[in-house]
């Protein structure tokens, strides 16, 4: 036991003090807890992927630099190819960006509540998190973010827009103002941007301190393939590339990403359906006693509840519906989050919530 203790003492104290990012696996009929696209990748895209993948030798490594994918991502995003990186999910790129920017004492401003991985990684790399609460209406407080960043001589600001788990967005004019006022790096996680009809790629040319992170796990219906990408100045991309593992993107995922871009017209309808369903579900949630949904620009809705979120979670789970209890997040003690599913799944959710709230 003493040897185990002495061995663990070699682990960084900031790591041992941290709480791991994890999620318990559950088998349910209706899964509305991870903000996935409930509509699977269209069969036509799958068939084309299999046709393309069959031609490649599986005994060979994938491309060291996936040039064909980077070219497609550049055109798809409206940015230059030498400012694009691809990764094994956007989480890998979040880690790579922070690995090259955060060290002992690096100060990072992060609005809260937000995606908890940012704070976890910053602390593991030895940085100091400077939290900035959202407003009472759960919107970004841009003046306070800017003032806290300047006053604390911060090096980095991280913003998720649309924000997970609240669904709020930062407006382009506010982001441009922040980029101008702040001399450090501003990282914007755009994982859900397709659902907001929002892209900050046009700001990249005028603001070399901006980094955008995107994923194929949400709107692009490829969460199981782990595909993400980063847009930045070529100079920043070159440095972040050094922190990525070699051959980080397998050629199956690369082929899926390229094919999804080539056949994006087949994915667009599911995005439109989810936006339409989000608005319908928001309206219906507002009609249920004891519930107060928060306006969202993502593919999920945060809900304030007069019934304890854990109780709501348990009652829905008993009915075969899995949601996310987010009551442990700052400011969200009365909240749970629901992903937008198919109309049939959403109707089941709404019916179950009426039973739970009105019994």
C-alpha positions as CSV (number, residue, x, y, z in Angstrom):
1,X,0.0,0.0,0.0
2,X,2.9,2.3,0.8
3,X,4.3,1.7,-2.7
4,X,1.0,2.5,-4.3
5,X,0.8,5.7,-2.3
6,X,4.3,6.7,-3.2
7,X,3.6,6.0,-6.9
8,X,0.4,8.1,-6.8
9,X,2.4,10.9,-5.3
10,X,4.1,11.2,-8.7
11,X,0.8,12.1,-10.3
12,X,0.3,15.8,-10.5
13,X,-1.8,17.1,-7.5
14,X,-4.1,19.1,-9.8
15,X,-5.0,15.8,-11.6
16,X,-5.6,13.9,-8.4
17,X,-7.8,16.7,-7.1
18,X,-9.9,16.9,-10.4
19,X,-13.1,15.1,-11.0
20,X,-13.0,12.9,-14.1
21,X,-15.3,13.8,-17.0
22,X,-17.6,10.8,-17.3
23,X,-21.1,9.6,-18.1
24,X,-22.8,6.4,-16.9
25,X,-23.9,4.1,-19.7
26,X,-27.7,3.3,-19.6
27,X,-29.8,1.2,-22.0
28,X,-33.1,3.0,-22.7
29,X,-35.7,3.2,-25.4
30,X,-35.5,7.0,-25.9
31,X,-32.1,8.6,-25.5
32,X,-32.2,12.4,-25.0
33,X,-29.2,13.1,-22.9
34,X,-26.1,13.7,-25.2
35,X,-27.3,16.2,-27.8
36,X,-26.9,13.7,-30.6
37,X,-28.7,13.9,-33.9
38,X,-31.6,11.4,-33.6
39,X,-31.6,10.9,-37.3
40,X,-28.9,8.5,-38.4
41,X,-26.5,9.2,-41.3
42,X,-28.6,8.7,-44.5
43,X,-28.1,5.3,-46.2
44,X,-26.9,6.9,-49.4
45,X,-24.0,8.5,-47.5
46,X,-23.2,5.2,-45.7
47,X,-23.2,3.3,-49.0
48,X,-20.9,5.8,-50.6
49,X,-18.5,5.6,-47.6
50,X,-18.4,1.8,-47.9
51,X,-17.7,2.0,-51.6
52,X,-14.9,4.4,-51.1
53,X,-13.4,2.6,-48.1
54,X,-13.4,-0.7,-49.8
55,X,-10.9,0.6,-52.3
56,X,-8.3,1.5,-49.6
57,X,-5.8,-1.0,-48.2
58,X,-6.6,-1.4,-44.5
59,X,-3.0,-2.5,-43.8
60,X,-1.7,1.0,-44.5
61,X,-1.6,4.0,-42.1
62,X,-4.0,6.8,-42.8
63,X,-2.7,10.0,-44.3
64,X,-0.3,11.8,-41.9
65,X,-1.9,15.0,-43.0
66,X,-5.4,14.4,-44.4
67,X,-5.0,16.9,-47.3
68,X,-8.1,16.0,-49.2
69,X,-10.2,16.4,-46.1
70,X,-8.6,19.7,-45.1
71,X,-9.3,21.0,-48.6
72,X,-13.0,20.1,-48.4
73,X,-13.3,21.5,-44.8
74,X,-11.7,24.8,-46.0
75,X,-14.2,25.1,-48.8
76,X,-17.1,23.9,-46.7
77,X,-16.2,26.5,-44.0
78,X,-15.1,29.4,-46.1
79,X,-11.6,29.5,-44.7
80,X,-8.1,28.9,-46.0
81,X,-6.8,25.4,-46.1
82,X,-3.6,26.1,-44.2
83,X,-5.7,27.3,-41.3
84,X,-7.6,24.0,-40.9
85,X,-6.8,21.1,-38.6
86,X,-8.8,17.8,-38.4
87,X,-9.0,15.8,-35.2
88,X,-10.4,12.7,-33.5
89,X,-13.4,14.6,-32.4
90,X,-13.3,18.3,-31.4
91,X,-12.4,17.2,-27.8
92,X,-9.0,16.2,-29.1
93,X,-8.5,19.6,-30.6
94,X,-9.7,21.3,-27.4
95,X,-7.0,19.3,-25.6
96,X,-4.3,20.1,-28.3
97,X,-5.1,23.8,-28.2
98,X,-4.9,24.0,-24.5
99,X,-1.7,21.8,-24.5
100,X,0.1,24.5,-26.5
101,X,-1.3,27.5,-24.7
102,X,-1.8,26.6,-21.0
103,X,1.0,26.1,-18.5
104,X,1.6,26.8,-14.8
105,X,-0.2,30.1,-14.0
106,X,-1.9,30.6,-17.4
107,X,-5.1,32.5,-16.7
108,X,-8.2,31.4,-18.7
109,X,-11.5,33.2,-18.5
110,X,-14.5,30.8,-18.9
111,X,-18.2,31.7,-18.6
112,X,-20.2,29.4,-16.4
113,X,-22.2,27.3,-16.5
114,X,-20.7,25.7,-19.7
115,X,-19.1,22.5,-21.0
116,X,-17.1,21.2,-18.0
117,X,-14.2,19.8,-20.1
118,X,-12.7,23.2,-20.6
119,X,-12.1,23.8,-16.8
120,X,-10.9,20.2,-16.3
121,X,-8.2,20.5,-19.0
122,X,-7.1,24.0,-18.0
123,X,-6.5,22.8,-14.5
124,X,-4.7,19.6,-15.6
125,X,-2.3,21.7,-17.6
126,X,-1.7,23.8,-14.6
127,X,-3.7,26.9,-15.6
128,X,-5.9,29.1,-13.5
129,X,-9.6,29.3,-14.3
130,X,-11.3,32.7,-14.0
131,X,-15.1,32.0,-14.1
132,X,-17.5,34.6,-15.2
133,X,-21.2,33.8,-14.4
134,X,-23.9,34.1,-17.1
135,X,-26.6,36.7,-16.5
136,X,-29.7,35.9,-14.5
137,X,-31.4,35.2,-17.9
138,X,-28.5,32.8,-18.7
139,X,-27.0,34.9,-21.4
140,X,-23.3,35.8,-21.9
141,X,-22.2,38.8,-20.0
142,X,-19.7,40.1,-22.7
143,X,-18.7,43.3,-20.9
144,X,-17.9,41.4,-17.7
145,X,-16.0,38.7,-19.7
146,X,-13.9,41.4,-21.4
147,X,-13.3,43.4,-18.2
148,X,-12.4,40.3,-16.2
149,X,-10.0,39.2,-18.9
150,X,-8.2,42.5,-19.0
151,X,-8.2,43.1,-15.3
152,X,-6.8,39.7,-14.5
153,X,-4.3,39.8,-17.4
154,X,-5.8,36.6,-18.8
155,X,-4.2,34.8,-21.7
156,X,-7.2,33.0,-23.1
157,X,-11.0,33.3,-23.2
158,X,-13.1,30.2,-24.0
159,X,-16.7,30.5,-25.1
160,X,-19.1,27.8,-26.3
161,X,-21.7,29.3,-28.7
162,X,-24.4,28.0,-28.7
163,X,-23.5,27.3,-25.1
164,X,-23.9,23.9,-23.6
165,X,-26.0,23.4,-21.5
166,X,-27.9,26.7,-21.7
167,X,-28.3,27.2,-25.5
168,X,-27.4,30.9,-25.5
169,X,-25.2,32.4,-28.2
170,X,-22.7,35.3,-28.5
171,X,-23.6,37.7,-31.2
172,X,-21.1,38.4,-33.9
173,X,-20.7,42.1,-33.1
174,X,-20.0,41.2,-29.4
175,X,-17.4,38.6,-30.4
176,X,-15.7,41.1,-32.7
177,X,-15.7,43.7,-29.9
178,X,-14.1,41.1,-27.5
179,X,-11.5,40.1,-30.1
180,X,-10.5,43.8,-30.6
181,X,-10.4,44.6,-26.9
182,X,-8.6,41.5,-25.7
183,X,-5.0,40.8,-26.8
184,X,-5.1,37.1,-25.8
185,X,-6.5,34.1,-27.6
186,X,-10.3,33.7,-27.9
187,X,-11.4,30.1,-28.4
188,X,-15.0,29.6,-29.6
189,X,-16.5,26.1,-29.5
190,X,-19.0,26.1,-32.3
191,X,-20.2,22.5,-31.8
192,X,-23.8,23.4,-32.3
193,X,-23.5,26.3,-34.7
194,X,-25.5,24.7,-37.5
195,X,-28.6,24.9,-35.3
196,X,-28.2,28.6,-34.7
197,X,-27.5,29.5,-38.3
198,X,-24.4,31.1,-37.1
199,X,-20.7,31.0,-38.2
200,X,-17.8,33.1,-37.0
201,X,-15.5,32.0,-39.8
202,X,-15.8,35.5,-41.5
203,X,-14.1,37.0,-38.4
204,X,-11.0,34.9,-38.8
205,X,-9.4,37.1,-41.5
206,X,-9.4,40.2,-39.3
207,X,-8.8,38.6,-36.0
208,X,-5.7,36.3,-35.8
209,X,-6.4,35.7,-32.1
210,X,-9.6,33.7,-32.9
211,X,-9.8,29.9,-32.8
212,X,-12.9,28.1,-33.9
213,X,-13.7,24.5,-33.0
214,X,-16.3,22.4,-34.7
215,X,-17.6,18.8,-34.7
216,X,-19.3,16.2,-36.9
217,X,-21.0,14.7,-33.8
218,X,-24.1,16.9,-33.7
219,X,-25.7,18.2,-36.9
220,X,-23.5,16.0,-39.1
221,X,-24.9,12.8,-37.4
222,X,-21.5,11.2,-37.0
223,X,-20.9,11.1,-33.2
224,X,-19.8,7.5,-33.3
225,X,-17.0,8.3,-35.7
226,X,-15.2,11.0,-33.7
227,X,-14.5,13.8,-36.2
228,X,-13.7,17.4,-35.4
229,X,-11.9,20.3,-36.9
230,X,-10.3,23.6,-36.0
231,X,-10.2,26.9,-37.9
232,X,-7.6,29.5,-37.1
233,X,-4.8,31.6,-38.5
234,X,-2.2,29.4,-40.3
235,X,0.4,30.4,-37.7
236,X,-1.7,29.1,-34.8
237,X,-2.7,26.0,-36.7
238,X,1.0,25.2,-37.3
239,X,1.7,25.3,-33.5
240,X,-1.4,23.3,-32.5
241,X,-0.5,20.7,-35.1
242,X,2.6,19.9,-33.0
243,X,0.4,18.8,-30.1
244,X,-1.7,16.4,-32.1
245,X,-0.8,12.7,-32.1
246,X,0.4,11.3,-35.4
247,X,-2.2,9.6,-37.6
248,X,-4.9,10.9,-35.2
249,X,-7.7,10.5,-37.7
250,X,-8.3,7.0,-39.1
251,X,-9.1,6.8,-42.7
252,X,-12.6,5.5,-42.1
253,X,-13.5,8.7,-40.2
254,X,-11.7,10.8,-42.8
255,X,-13.8,9.1,-45.6
256,X,-17.0,9.7,-43.6
257,X,-16.2,13.4,-43.2
258,X,-15.3,13.8,-46.9
259,X,-18.5,12.0,-48.0
260,X,-20.7,13.9,-45.6
261,X,-19.4,17.2,-47.0
262,X,-19.8,16.0,-50.6
263,X,-23.4,14.9,-49.9
264,X,-24.3,17.6,-47.3
265,X,-27.6,18.2,-49.1
266,X,-28.8,14.9,-47.7
267,X,-28.0,16.0,-44.1
268,X,-29.6,19.5,-44.3
269,X,-33.2,18.2,-43.9
270,X,-32.5,16.6,-40.6
271,X,-31.0,19.9,-39.3
272,X,-34.1,21.8,-40.4
273,X,-36.3,19.2,-38.7
274,X,-34.5,19.5,-35.4
275,X,-34.7,23.3,-35.5
276,X,-38.5,23.0,-36.2
277,X,-38.9,20.5,-33.4
278,X,-36.9,22.6,-31.0
279,X,-39.4,25.4,-31.4
280,X,-42.4,23.1,-31.0
281,X,-41.0,21.4,-28.0
282,X,-40.1,24.7,-26.4
283,X,-43.6,25.9,-26.7
284,X,-45.1,22.7,-25.3
285,X,-42.7,22.6,-22.4
286,X,-43.8,26.1,-21.5
287,X,-47.4,24.9,-21.2
288,X,-46.5,22.2,-18.6
289,X,-47.1,23.2,-15.0
290,X,-44.0,23.7,-13.0
291,X,-41.6,23.9,-16.0
292,X,-39.9,26.9,-17.4
293,X,-37.8,26.2,-20.6
294,X,-34.9,28.5,-21.5
295,X,-34.7,29.8,-25.1
296,X,-32.1,27.8,-27.0
297,X,-30.3,28.1,-30.3
298,X,-28.9,24.5,-30.1
299,X,-30.4,21.0,-30.5
300,X,-31.3,20.8,-26.8
301,X,-33.4,22.8,-24.3
302,X,-32.5,23.6,-20.7
303,X,-35.6,23.4,-18.4
304,X,-36.1,25.0,-14.9
305,X,-38.3,22.7,-12.8
306,X,-40.2,23.1,-9.6
307,X,-39.8,19.4,-9.1
308,X,-36.2,18.3,-8.2
309,X,-34.2,17.5,-11.4
310,X,-33.1,14.2,-9.9
311,X,-36.7,13.2,-9.3
312,X,-37.6,14.2,-12.9
313,X,-34.6,12.2,-14.1
314,X,-35.6,9.1,-12.1
315,X,-39.3,9.3,-13.2
316,X,-38.4,9.6,-16.9
317,X,-35.9,6.8,-16.7
318,X,-38.5,4.6,-15.2
319,X,-40.5,5.3,-18.4
320,X,-37.6,4.5,-20.7
321,X,-36.5,8.1,-21.3
322,X,-33.0,9.3,-20.6
323,X,-32.4,13.0,-20.1
324,X,-29.5,15.0,-18.4
325,X,-29.7,16.2,-14.8
326,X,-27.5,19.4,-14.8
327,X,-28.5,20.5,-11.3
328,X,-24.8,20.2,-10.2
329,X,-23.8,23.0,-12.6
330,X,-23.3,26.5,-11.2
331,X,-26.6,28.5,-11.4
332,X,-28.6,25.4,-12.5
333,X,-29.7,23.8,-9.3
334,X,-33.3,23.6,-10.5
335,X,-32.5,22.5,-14.1
336,X,-32.4,19.5,-16.4
337,X,-31.6,19.4,-20.1
338,X,-33.3,17.5,-22.9
339,X,-31.9,16.8,-26.4
340,X,-34.3,17.3,-29.3
341,X,-35.3,13.9,-30.7
342,X,-37.7,12.8,-33.4
343,X,-41.3,14.0,-33.2
344,X,-42.3,10.7,-31.8
345,X,-39.6,10.7,-29.2
346,X,-40.4,14.3,-28.3
347,X,-44.1,13.5,-27.9
348,X,-43.3,10.6,-25.5
349,X,-41.1,13.0,-23.5
350,X,-43.7,15.7,-23.3
351,X,-46.4,13.1,-22.3
352,X,-44.2,11.7,-19.6
353,X,-43.3,15.2,-18.3
354,X,-47.0,16.0,-18.0
355,X,-47.5,12.9,-16.0
356,X,-44.6,13.7,-13.7
357,X,-45.5,17.3,-13.2
358,X,-49.2,17.1,-12.9
359,X,-49.7,14.0,-10.7
